[in-house]
């Protein structure tokens, strides 16, 4: 049998029922929370990899010209800022003593040359001719003595002459043979040794004199300082009358028709570059970037920094660029045409270092899409897979959003964290 409720209990139950009904009604009408984000539409376009680096402009060529002799400066022919050509005379040094030494050696050379001509055309041929004549005469005497001895031997055999005459003829034959042998040895000596030695001695004296003359003339030529390159005079520390020391630069010439920016970049980035690739340099005081090209990629790593030295060449026909200027260089690397591109700020890094983006669905909810990337720059990224050109990606406010979060495009929510990362 049921016990009837007391009036106080009825009031409590009624109050609880009212509270439950009000709570349910509030839950039913509570709006879904929305997060404000910024977004961008994926699009098709061209994208290029860019490598940034700092460098200092250097001249295409530079010559710090130093004399090889110590002497006072006699005459200066150029000023700072003067444009000069290769081979142009820049200054002269005092050279009276060196000119005298060159003249003295010129005389020695002339005398040695005359001696060589004499040995070649007079002395040596005369000795050779005399020895040849002596040999011919000795041969004639030998033949005569031989014929006399033969005739007297026949007469002696026939008893027509005494033996004394035959002995005299044989003695004369022996003497003639000896004279012939001596003349022959002398001729062969003149022909093989004396003739050659005399010519070599004369030739050696001539060469020695010629060498001394060339040395003196070289010393004299060092007093004329000429430019080895085309360029501009950038330094001239001395004045006329001051002594120029051997080995100390007296004039500096730079070829600034083009300037070189020497960059040091990582090996990974350098492997993606090629000689001739386009680049730009930003110069303080010049509003627009200046075009440049890669002219050299070092074949070896720098042992100190393990980086690769890359040279950028920028033409300078109007001399607007100055050597020594610090610049910011940007090199264009890999280029992709008709690529699917999104802002790089839309990329988010997962704990496993993979990349994903938050895509806004037609119902204004955010969804995570893992992506495969191609060329990536500081401002844009090429997407190879994961989204399409019809997708809208969150660029700011997408980090840490839950899957399916309701979003609205506008100013990013103060409670949100900026989307994107440093990649």
C-alpha positions as CSV (number, residue, x, y, z in Angstrom):
1,X,0.0,0.0,0.0
2,X,1.5,3.4,-1.1
3,X,2.3,6.0,1.5
4,X,1.0,9.5,0.5
5,X,3.6,12.2,0.0
6,X,3.8,15.0,2.4
7,X,3.3,18.6,1.1
8,X,7.0,19.5,1.7
9,X,8.2,16.6,-0.4
10,X,5.9,17.6,-3.2
11,X,7.4,21.1,-3.3
12,X,11.0,19.7,-3.4
13,X,10.1,17.3,-6.3
14,X,8.4,20.1,-8.2
15,X,11.5,22.4,-7.8
16,X,13.8,19.6,-9.0
17,X,11.7,18.9,-12.0
18,X,11.6,22.6,-13.0
19,X,15.4,22.9,-12.6
20,X,15.9,19.8,-14.8
21,X,13.6,21.1,-17.5
22,X,15.4,24.5,-17.5
23,X,18.8,22.8,-17.7
24,X,17.8,20.6,-20.6
25,X,16.3,23.5,-22.5
26,X,19.6,25.4,-22.0
27,X,21.7,22.5,-23.3
28,X,19.5,22.2,-26.4
29,X,19.9,25.8,-27.4
30,X,23.7,26.3,-26.6
31,X,25.4,27.4,-29.8
32,X,28.4,25.4,-31.2
33,X,31.8,27.3,-30.5
34,X,33.6,28.8,-33.5
35,X,37.3,29.6,-33.8
36,X,38.4,32.6,-35.9
37,X,41.2,31.8,-38.4
38,X,42.8,33.2,-41.4
39,X,42.9,31.1,-44.6
40,X,44.0,31.1,-48.2
41,X,43.0,29.3,-51.3
42,X,45.4,26.8,-52.9
43,X,46.3,27.8,-56.4
44,X,48.3,26.7,-59.5
45,X,51.5,28.7,-60.3
46,X,55.3,28.7,-60.6
47,X,57.5,28.4,-57.6
48,X,61.3,28.5,-57.2
49,X,63.6,27.5,-54.4
50,X,65.6,30.4,-53.0
51,X,68.8,30.5,-51.0
52,X,69.6,33.6,-49.0
53,X,73.1,34.6,-47.8
54,X,75.1,37.6,-46.8
55,X,78.3,38.5,-48.6
56,X,80.6,41.4,-49.6
57,X,81.3,42.5,-53.1
58,X,84.8,41.9,-54.5
59,X,86.4,43.2,-57.7
60,X,86.5,40.9,-60.7
61,X,90.3,41.3,-60.6
62,X,92.7,43.3,-58.4
63,X,96.4,44.1,-58.7
64,X,98.4,45.7,-55.8
65,X,101.4,46.7,-57.9
66,X,104.8,46.7,-56.1
67,X,108.2,47.6,-57.6
68,X,111.0,45.0,-57.7
69,X,113.7,47.6,-57.0
70,X,113.9,50.3,-54.3
71,X,114.2,53.8,-55.8
72,X,112.7,57.3,-55.5
73,X,109.5,58.0,-57.5
74,X,110.4,60.2,-60.5
75,X,107.0,60.8,-62.0
76,X,103.4,59.8,-61.2
77,X,101.1,59.6,-64.3
78,X,97.7,58.7,-62.7
79,X,95.5,59.8,-59.9
80,X,93.0,57.8,-57.7
81,X,89.9,57.1,-59.7
82,X,91.7,57.1,-63.1
83,X,90.7,54.4,-65.5
84,X,93.7,52.6,-66.9
85,X,94.3,49.9,-69.5
86,X,96.5,46.8,-69.3
87,X,100.1,47.8,-70.2
88,X,99.6,51.5,-69.5
89,X,102.5,53.3,-67.8
90,X,101.5,54.5,-64.3
91,X,104.7,55.8,-62.7
92,X,108.5,55.9,-63.2
93,X,111.4,55.5,-60.7
94,X,114.8,57.1,-60.7
95,X,117.0,54.9,-62.9
96,X,120.3,56.6,-63.8
97,X,122.5,53.9,-62.1
98,X,120.5,51.1,-63.7
99,X,120.7,52.7,-67.1
100,X,124.5,53.0,-66.7
101,X,124.8,49.3,-65.8
102,X,122.7,48.3,-68.8
103,X,125.0,50.4,-71.1
104,X,128.1,48.7,-69.6
105,X,126.7,45.3,-70.2
106,X,125.6,46.3,-73.7
107,X,129.3,47.0,-74.5
108,X,130.4,43.7,-73.1
109,X,127.8,41.9,-75.2
110,X,128.9,43.7,-78.3
111,X,132.6,42.6,-77.7
112,X,131.6,39.0,-77.1
113,X,129.5,39.0,-80.2
114,X,132.5,40.3,-82.3
115,X,134.7,37.6,-80.7
116,X,132.2,34.9,-81.6
117,X,132.0,36.2,-85.2
118,X,135.8,36.1,-85.4
119,X,136.1,32.6,-84.1
120,X,133.3,31.4,-86.4
121,X,134.6,33.0,-89.6
122,X,138.4,33.6,-89.1
123,X,140.4,31.9,-86.4
124,X,138.8,28.4,-86.4
125,X,138.6,28.1,-90.2
126,X,142.2,29.3,-90.5
127,X,143.5,26.6,-88.1
128,X,141.5,24.0,-89.9
129,X,142.8,25.1,-93.3
130,X,146.4,25.1,-92.1
131,X,146.2,21.7,-90.6
132,X,144.5,20.4,-93.8
133,X,147.4,21.9,-95.9
134,X,150.0,20.4,-93.7
135,X,148.4,17.0,-94.0
136,X,148.3,17.3,-97.8
137,X,151.9,18.4,-98.0
138,X,153.0,15.5,-95.7
139,X,151.1,13.1,-97.9
140,X,152.8,14.4,-101.0
141,X,156.3,14.1,-99.4
142,X,155.4,10.6,-98.3
143,X,154.3,9.6,-101.8
144,X,157.5,11.0,-103.3
145,X,159.8,9.3,-100.7
146,X,157.9,6.0,-101.4
147,X,158.5,6.3,-105.2
148,X,162.2,7.1,-104.7
149,X,162.7,4.2,-102.3
150,X,160.9,1.8,-104.7
151,X,163.0,3.0,-107.7
152,X,166.3,2.7,-105.8
153,X,165.4,-0.8,-104.6
154,X,165.0,-1.8,-108.2
155,X,168.3,-0.2,-109.2
156,X,170.1,-1.8,-106.3
157,X,168.7,-5.1,-107.3
158,X,170.1,-4.6,-110.8
159,X,173.5,-3.5,-109.3
160,X,173.2,-0.1,-110.8
161,X,173.6,1.8,-107.4
162,X,175.5,1.1,-104.2
163,X,173.6,0.0,-101.1
164,X,174.3,3.3,-99.4
165,X,171.9,5.1,-101.8
166,X,169.2,2.6,-101.1
167,X,169.6,3.1,-97.3
168,X,169.4,6.9,-97.7
169,X,166.1,6.5,-99.7
170,X,164.6,4.2,-97.1
171,X,165.6,6.6,-94.3
172,X,163.9,9.5,-96.2
173,X,160.8,7.3,-96.5
174,X,160.6,6.6,-92.8
175,X,160.9,10.3,-92.0
176,X,158.2,11.2,-94.6
177,X,155.9,8.5,-93.1
178,X,156.4,10.0,-89.6
179,X,155.7,13.5,-90.8
180,X,152.5,12.3,-92.5
181,X,151.3,10.5,-89.3
182,X,151.9,13.6,-87.2
183,X,150.1,15.9,-89.7
184,X,147.2,13.5,-89.9
185,X,146.8,13.3,-86.1
186,X,147.0,17.1,-85.9
187,X,144.3,17.5,-88.6
188,X,142.1,15.1,-86.8
189,X,142.6,16.9,-83.5
190,X,141.7,20.2,-85.1
191,X,138.7,18.7,-86.8
192,X,137.3,16.9,-83.8
193,X,138.5,18.9,-80.7
194,X,140.1,22.2,-81.3
195,X,137.6,23.4,-83.8
196,X,134.6,22.5,-81.6
197,X,136.2,23.7,-78.4
198,X,137.0,27.1,-79.9
199,X,133.5,27.6,-81.2
200,X,132.0,26.5,-77.8
201,X,134.2,28.9,-75.9
202,X,133.3,31.8,-78.1
203,X,129.6,30.8,-77.9
204,X,129.8,30.6,-74.1
205,X,131.3,34.0,-73.8
206,X,128.6,35.4,-76.0
207,X,125.8,33.8,-74.0
208,X,127.2,35.0,-70.7
209,X,127.4,38.6,-72.0
210,X,123.9,38.3,-73.4
211,X,122.6,37.0,-70.0
212,X,124.2,39.9,-68.1
213,X,122.8,42.4,-70.6
214,X,119.3,41.0,-70.3
215,X,119.5,41.1,-66.5
216,X,120.6,44.7,-66.5
217,X,117.8,45.6,-69.0
218,X,115.3,43.8,-66.7
219,X,116.4,45.8,-63.7
220,X,116.0,49.0,-65.8
221,X,112.5,48.0,-66.9
222,X,111.5,47.5,-63.3
223,X,111.6,51.3,-62.9
224,X,108.6,51.6,-65.2
225,X,105.4,50.5,-63.3
226,X,102.6,49.5,-65.7
227,X,99.1,48.2,-65.1
228,X,98.7,44.4,-65.6
229,X,94.9,44.7,-66.0
230,X,92.1,47.0,-67.2
231,X,90.5,48.8,-64.3
232,X,90.4,51.8,-62.0
233,X,93.2,53.2,-59.7
234,X,91.8,52.7,-56.2
235,X,94.9,53.5,-54.1
236,X,98.1,55.5,-54.6
237,X,99.8,56.0,-51.2
238,X,103.0,57.7,-52.3
239,X,103.9,61.0,-54.0
240,X,106.7,62.0,-56.4
241,X,110.1,62.2,-54.7
242,X,109.2,59.6,-52.0
243,X,111.1,56.3,-52.1
244,X,109.2,53.2,-53.2
245,X,110.4,50.1,-51.4
246,X,110.8,46.9,-53.3
247,X,107.8,44.6,-52.5
248,X,105.6,47.4,-51.1
249,X,102.5,48.3,-53.2
250,X,102.6,51.7,-54.7
251,X,99.4,51.6,-56.8
252,X,96.3,49.4,-56.6
253,X,94.2,48.8,-59.7
254,X,90.8,47.0,-59.6
255,X,88.7,45.7,-62.4
256,X,85.1,46.7,-61.4
257,X,83.4,46.1,-64.7
258,X,81.8,43.2,-62.8
259,X,81.8,42.4,-59.1
260,X,81.9,39.1,-57.3
261,X,79.9,38.2,-54.2
262,X,81.4,35.2,-52.5
263,X,78.8,33.2,-50.5
264,X,79.3,30.3,-48.1
265,X,76.4,27.9,-48.1
266,X,75.7,24.4,-46.9
267,X,76.7,21.4,-49.0
268,X,73.1,20.3,-49.3
269,X,72.0,23.6,-50.8
270,X,75.1,23.8,-53.0
271,X,74.4,20.5,-54.6
272,X,71.1,21.9,-55.9
273,X,72.8,24.8,-57.7
274,X,74.4,25.0,-61.1
275,X,76.8,27.4,-62.7
276,X,74.8,30.0,-64.7
277,X,71.7,29.9,-62.4
278,X,70.0,33.2,-61.8
279,X,70.3,35.2,-58.6
280,X,69.7,38.7,-57.3
281,X,71.6,40.9,-54.9
282,X,70.2,43.6,-52.7
283,X,72.6,46.6,-52.2
284,X,72.1,49.3,-49.5
285,X,71.1,52.5,-51.1
286,X,69.8,50.9,-54.3
287,X,66.0,50.3,-54.3
288,X,65.7,47.5,-56.8
289,X,67.5,44.1,-56.6
290,X,70.3,43.7,-59.1
291,X,70.5,40.6,-61.4
292,X,73.5,38.3,-61.0
293,X,74.5,34.8,-62.0
294,X,76.4,31.9,-60.4
295,X,79.9,32.0,-61.9
296,X,81.6,29.4,-59.7
297,X,80.8,26.6,-57.3
298,X,83.8,25.4,-55.4
299,X,84.6,21.8,-56.0
300,X,85.7,21.3,-52.3
301,X,84.4,22.1,-48.9
302,X,85.9,24.9,-46.8
303,X,87.9,22.9,-44.2
304,X,87.1,25.4,-41.4
305,X,83.3,25.9,-41.9
306,X,82.5,22.8,-44.0
307,X,80.5,25.1,-46.3
308,X,80.8,25.5,-50.1
309,X,82.0,28.8,-51.6
310,X,79.7,30.0,-54.4
311,X,80.5,33.1,-56.5
312,X,77.8,35.4,-57.9
313,X,78.8,37.7,-60.7
314,X,77.0,41.0,-61.1
315,X,77.8,43.2,-64.2
316,X,78.7,46.8,-63.3
317,X,78.8,48.8,-66.6
318,X,77.8,52.1,-64.9
319,X,80.1,51.6,-61.9
320,X,77.1,51.9,-59.5
321,X,78.4,49.0,-57.4
322,X,81.4,49.5,-55.2
323,X,83.9,46.9,-54.1
324,X,83.6,46.1,-50.4
325,X,79.9,46.8,-50.1
326,X,77.9,44.3,-47.9
327,X,75.0,42.8,-49.8
328,X,72.2,40.3,-49.3
329,X,72.1,37.6,-52.1
330,X,69.2,35.4,-53.2
331,X,69.9,32.5,-55.4
332,X,67.2,30.8,-57.5
333,X,67.4,27.0,-57.2
334,X,64.9,24.4,-58.3
335,X,61.9,25.7,-60.2
336,X,58.5,24.0,-60.5
337,X,56.0,25.1,-63.2
338,X,52.2,24.7,-62.9
339,X,52.6,23.6,-59.3
340,X,49.9,23.5,-56.6
341,X,51.0,26.2,-54.2
342,X,49.9,27.2,-50.7
343,X,51.3,29.8,-48.3
344,X,54.2,28.2,-46.2
345,X,52.5,29.5,-43.1
346,X,49.8,26.9,-43.6
347,X,52.2,24.1,-42.9
348,X,52.1,22.4,-39.5
349,X,54.7,19.9,-38.3
350,X,53.5,16.7,-36.6
351,X,55.3,15.0,-33.7
352,X,56.9,12.6,-36.2
353,X,58.2,15.6,-38.3
354,X,55.7,15.0,-41.1
355,X,53.8,17.9,-42.5
356,X,50.0,18.5,-42.6
357,X,47.6,21.4,-43.2
358,X,44.2,22.2,-41.8
359,X,41.6,22.3,-44.7
360,X,38.3,24.1,-44.2
361,X,35.4,21.9,-45.4
362,X,32.2,23.3,-47.1
363,X,30.5,23.1,-43.7
364,X,33.1,25.4,-42.1
365,X,34.8,22.6,-40.2
366,X,38.6,22.1,-40.1
367,X,40.1,18.8,-41.0
368,X,43.8,17.6,-40.9
369,X,45.3,16.7,-44.3
370,X,48.8,15.2,-44.4
371,X,50.7,16.6,-47.4
372,X,53.8,15.7,-49.5
373,X,55.9,18.8,-50.3
374,X,58.1,19.7,-53.3
375,X,59.8,23.1,-53.5
376,X,59.5,25.1,-50.3
377,X,60.4,28.8,-49.8
378,X,60.0,31.2,-46.9
379,X,56.5,32.3,-48.2
380,X,55.2,29.5,-50.4
381,X,55.2,25.7,-50.6
382,X,54.5,23.3,-53.5
383,X,52.1,20.5,-52.5
384,X,52.6,17.2,-54.4
385,X,49.8,15.3,-52.7
386,X,47.2,15.7,-50.0
387,X,45.0,18.5,-51.2
388,X,43.6,20.0,-54.4
389,X,43.4,23.4,-55.9
390,X,39.8,23.6,-54.7
391,X,40.8,23.4,-51.0
392,X,41.1,26.3,-48.6
393,X,43.8,26.0,-46.0
394,X,44.2,27.7,-42.7
395,X,47.2,30.0,-42.5
396,X,46.8,31.5,-39.1
397,X,45.1,29.9,-36.1
398,X,45.2,26.3,-37.3
399,X,47.7,24.9,-34.9
400,X,46.3,22.6,-32.2
401,X,42.8,22.7,-33.6
402,X,40.8,19.5,-33.0
403,X,39.5,17.6,-36.0
404,X,36.1,18.9,-37.0
405,X,36.4,22.2,-35.1
406,X,33.9,24.8,-36.4
407,X,35.9,27.8,-37.8
408,X,35.1,31.1,-39.3
409,X,37.4,33.1,-41.6
410,X,38.4,36.4,-40.0
411,X,40.9,37.7,-37.5
412,X,42.6,34.9,-35.6
413,X,41.2,34.1,-32.2
414,X,43.2,35.4,-29.2
415,X,43.0,32.0,-27.6
416,X,44.4,30.3,-30.7
417,X,48.0,29.7,-31.6
418,X,49.3,30.9,-35.0
419,X,49.2,28.3,-37.7
420,X,52.4,27.2,-39.5
421,X,55.9,26.7,-38.3
422,X,59.5,27.2,-39.2
423,X,59.5,24.0,-41.2
